[in-house]
């Protein structure tokens, strides 16, 4: 499985971005996909997750009410709509299977929020 995240960029605080992740390859063993982020000097953390076969989602408290995760199984994509961005949302964002055993990490997409 290959993961290709895109949609990042440089925005101002309060702006919105929509990230997309294309999942290439066999997806039958995916149960939950997640969006993760890693800021400079910090560990990678999960931001939001979505079940691959139903609409159950989970969003971390730090982004709740601002970020929305969705998926399109036909297109094998997982999206992250990010609204009301804050400076602390600046990070490299990745998608991956939300399980103990993850796929090989892709390059991620940089999100930079300026004041």
Contact map, one row per residue, 1 for C-alpha under 8 A:
1110000000000000000000111110000000000000000000000000000000000000000000000000000000000000000000000000001100000000000
1111000000000000000000111000000000000000000000000000000000000000000000000000000000000000000000000000001101000000000
1111100000000000000011110000000000000000000000000000000000000000000000000000000000000000000000110000000111000000000
0111110000000000000011100000000000000000000000000000000000000000000000000000000000000000000000100000000001110000000
0011111000000000001111000000000000000000000000000000000000000000000000000000000000000000000011100000000001111000000
0001111100000000001110000000000000000000000000000000000000000000000000000000000000000000000000000000000000011000000
0000111110000000111100000000000000000000000000000000000000000000000000000000000000000000000000000000000000001000000
0000011111000000111000000000000000000000000000000000000000000000000000000000000000000000000000000000000000001111000
0000001111100000100000000000000000000000000000000000000000000000000000000000000000000000000000000000000000001111000
0000000111110000000000000000000000000000000000000000000000000000000000000000000000000000000000000000000000000011110
0000000011111011000000000000000000000000000000000000000000000000000000000000000000000000000000000000000000000011110
0000000001111110000000000000000000000000000000000000000000000000000000000000000000001000000000000000000000000000111
0000000000111110000000000000000000000000000000000000000000000000000000000000000000011110000000000000000000000000111
0000000000011111000000000000000000000000000000000000000000000000000000000000000000111100000000000000000000000000000
0000000000111111100000000000000000000000000000000000000000000000000000000000000000111000000000000000000000000000000
0000000000100111110000000000000000000000000000000000000000000000000000000000000011111000000000000000000000000000000
0000001110000011111000000000000000000000000000000000000000000000000000000000000011100000000000000000000000000000000
0000001100000001111100000000000000000000000000000000000000000000000000000000001111000000000000000000000000000000000
0000111100000000111110000000000000000000000000000000000000000000000000000000001111000000000000000000000000000000000
0000111000000000011111000000000000000000000000000000000000000000000000000000111100000000000000000000000000000000000
0011110000000000001111100000000000000000000000000000000000000000000000000000111000000000000000100000000000000000000
0011100000000000000111110000000000000000000000000000000000000000000000000011110000000000000000000000000000000000000
1111000000000000000011111010000000000000000000000000000000000000000000000001110000000000000000000000000000000000000
1110000000000000000001111110000000000000000000000000000000000000000000000001000000000000000000000000000000000000000
1100000000000000000000111110000000000000000000000000000000000000000000000000000000000000000000000000000000000000000
1000000000000000000000011111100000000000000000000000000000000000000000000000000000000000000000000000000000000000000
1000000000000000000000111111110000000000000000000000000000000000000000000000000000000000000000000000000000000000000
0000000000000000000000000111110000000000000000000000000000000000000000000000000000000000000000000000000000000000000
0000000000000000000000000111111000000000000000000000000000000000000000000000000000000000000000000000000000000000000
0000000000000000000000000011111110000000000000000001000000000000000000000000000000000000000000001000000000000000000
0000000000000000000000000000111110000000000000000011100000000000000000000000000000000000000000001100000000000000000
0000000000000000000000000000011111000000000000001111000000000000000000000000000000000000000000001110000000000000000
0000000000000000000000000000011111100000000000001111000000000000000000000000010000000000000000111100000000000000000
0000000000000000000000000000000111110000000001111100000000000000000000000000000000000000000000111100000000000000000
0000000000000000000000000000000011111000000001111000000000000000000000000000000100000000000011110000000000000000000
0000000000000000000000000000000001111100000111110000000000000000000000000000000000000000000011110000000000000000000
0000000000000000000000000000000000111110000111100000000000000000000000000000000000000000001111000000000000000000000
0000000000000000000000000000000000011111011110000000000000000000000000000000000000000000001110000000000000000000000
0000000000000000000000000000000000001111111100000000000000000000000000000000000000000000011100000000000000000000000
0000000000000000000000000000000000000111110000000000000000000000000000000000000000000000001000000000000000000000000
0000000000000000000000000000000000000011111000000000000000000000000000000000000000000000000000000000000000000000000
0000000000000000000000000000000000000111111100000000000000000000000000000000000000000000000000000000000000000000000
0000000000000000000000000000000000000110111110000000000000000000000000000000000000000000000000000000000000000000000
0000000000000000000000000000000000011110011111000000000000000000000000000000000000000000000000000000000000000000000
0000000000000000000000000000000000011100001111100000000000000000000000000000000000000000000000000000000000000000000
0000000000000000000000000000000001111000000111111000000000010000000000000000000000000000000000000000000000000000000
0000000000000000000000000000000001111000000011111000000000110010000000000000000000000000000000000000000000000000000
0000000000000000000000000000000001110000000001111100000011110000001110000000000000000000000000000000000000000000000
0000000000000000000000000000000111100000000001111110000011100000000010000000000000000000000000000100000000000000000
0000000000000000000000000000000111000000000000011111001111000000000011100000000000000000000000000000000000000000000
0000000000000000000000000000001110000000000000001111111110000000000000000000000000000000000000000000000000000000000
0000000000000000000000000000011110000000000000000111111000000000000000101000000000000000000000000000000000000000000
0000000000000000000000000000001000000000000000000011111000000000000000000000000000000000000000000000000000000000000
0000000000000000000000000000000000000000000000000011111100000000000000000000000000000000000000000000000000000000000
0000000000000000000000000000000000000000000000000111111110000000000000000000000000000000000000000000000000000000000
0000000000000000000000000000000000000000000000000110011111000000000000000000000000000000000000000000000000000000000
0000000000000000000000000000000000000000000000011110001111100000000010000000000000000000000000000000000000000000000
0000000000000000000000000000000000000000000000011100000111110000000000000000000000000000000000000000000000000000000
0000000000000000000000000000000000000000000000111000000011111011001110000000000000000000000000000000000000000000000
0000000000000000000000000000000000000000000001110000000001111111000000000000000000000000000000000000000000000000000
0000000000000000000000000000000000000000000000000000000000111111000000000000000000000000000000000000000000000000000
0000000000000000000000000000000000000000000000000000000000011111000000000000000000000000000000000000000000000000000
0000000000000000000000000000000000000000000000100000000000111111111000000000000000000000000000000000000000000000000
0000000000000000000000000000000000000000000000000000000000111111111000000000000000000000000000000000000000000000000
0000000000000000000000000000000000000000000000000000000000000011111100000000000000000000000000000000000000000000000
0000000000000000000000000000000000000000000000000000000000000011111100000000000001111000000000000000000000000000000
0000000000000000000000000000000000000000000000010000000000100011111110000000000111100000000000000000000000000000000
0000000000000000000000000000000000000000000000010000000000100000111111000000000111000000000000000000000000000000000
0000000000000000000000000000000000000000000000011100000010100000001111100000011110000000000000000000000000000000000
0000000000000000000000000000000000000000000000000100000000000000000111110000011100000000000000000000000000000000000
0000000000000000000000000000000000000000000000000101000000000000000011111001111000000000000000000000000000000000000
0000000000000000000000000000000000000000000000000000000000000000000001111111110000000000000000000000000000000000000
0000000000000000000000000000000000000000000000000001000000000000000000111111100000000000000000000000000000000000000
0000000000000000000000000000000000000000000000000000000000000000000000011111100000000000000000000000000000000000000
0000000000000000000001000000000000000000000000000000000000000000000000011111100000000000000000000000000000000000000
0000000000000000000001110000000000000000000000000000000000000000000000111111110000000000000000000000000000000000000
0000000000000000000111100000000000000000000000000000000000000000000000111111111000000000000000000000000000000000000
0000000000000000000111100000000010000000000000000000000000000000000011110001111100000000000000100000000000000000000
0000000000000000011110000000000000000000000000000000000000000000000011100000111110000000000000000000000000000000000
0000000000000000011100000000000000100000000000000000000000000000001111000000011111000000000000000000000000000000000
0000000000000001111000000000000000000000000000000000000000000000001110000000001111100000000000000000000000000000000
0000000000000001111000000000000000000000000000000000000000000000011100000000000111111000000000000000000000000000000
0000000000000111100000000000000000000000000000000000000000000000011000000000000011111000000000000000000000000000000
0000000000001111000000000000000000000000000000000000000000000000010000000000000001111100000000000000000000000000000
0000000000011111000000000000000000000000000000000000000000000000010000000000000001111110100000000000000000000000100
0000000000001100000000000000000000000000000000000000000000000000000000000000000000011111110000000000000000000000100
0000000000001000000000000000000000000000000000000000000000000000000000000000000000001111110000000000000000000001111
0000000000000000000000000000000000000000000000000000000000000000000000000000000000000111110000000000000000000000100
0000000000000000000000000000000000000000000000000000000000000000000000000000000000001111111000000000000000000011100
0000000000000000000000000000000000000010000000000000000000000000000000000000000000000111111100000000000000000111100
0000000000000000000000000000000000001111000000000000000000000000000000000000000000000000111110000000000000000111000
0000000000000000000000000000000000001110000000000000000000000000000000000000000000000000011111000000000000011110000
0000100000000000000000000000000000111100000000000000000000000000000000000000000000000000001111100000000000011110000
0000100000000000000000000000000000111000000000000000000000000000000000000000000000000000000111110000000011111000000
0011100000000000000010000000000011110000000000000000000000000000000000000000010000000000000011111000000011010000000
0010000000000000000000000000000011110000000000000000000000000000000000000000000000000000000001111100011010000000000
0000000000000000000000000000011111000000000000000000000000000000000000000000000000000000000000111110111000000000000
0000000000000000000000000000001111000000000000001000000000000000000000000000000000000000000000011111010000000000000
0000000000000000000000000000000100000000000000000000000000000000000000000000000000000000000000001111110000000000000
0000000000000000000000000000000000000000000000000000000000000000000000000000000000000000000000000111110000000000000
0000000000000000000000000000000000000000000000000000000000000000000000000000000000000000000000001011111000000000000
0000000000000000000000000000000000000000000000000000000000000000000000000000000000000000000000011111111110000000000
1100000000000000000000000000000000000000000000000000000000000000000000000000000000000000000000011000111110000000000
1110000000000000000000000000000000000000000000000000000000000000000000000000000000000000000000000000011111000000000
0010000000000000000000000000000000000000000000000000000000000000000000000000000000000000000001110000011111110000000
0111100000000000000000000000000000000000000000000000000000000000000000000000000000000000000001100000000111110000000
0001100000000000000000000000000000000000000000000000000000000000000000000000000000000000000001000000000011111000000
0001110000000000000000000000000000000000000000000000000000000000000000000000000000000000000111100000000011111100000
0000111110000000000000000000000000000000000000000000000000000000000000000000000000000000000111000000000000111110000
0000000110000000000000000000000000000000000000000000000000000000000000000000000000000000011110000000000000011111000
0000000111100000000000000000000000000000000000000000000000000000000000000000000000000000111110000000000000001111100
0000000111100000000000000000000000000000000000000000000000000000000000000000000000000010111000000000000000000111110
0000000001111000000000000000000000000000000000000000000000000000000000000000000000001111110000000000000000000011111
0000000001111000000000000000000000000000000000000000000000000000000000000000000000000010000000000000000000000001111
0000000000011000000000000000000000000000000000000000000000000000000000000000000000000010000000000000000000000000111
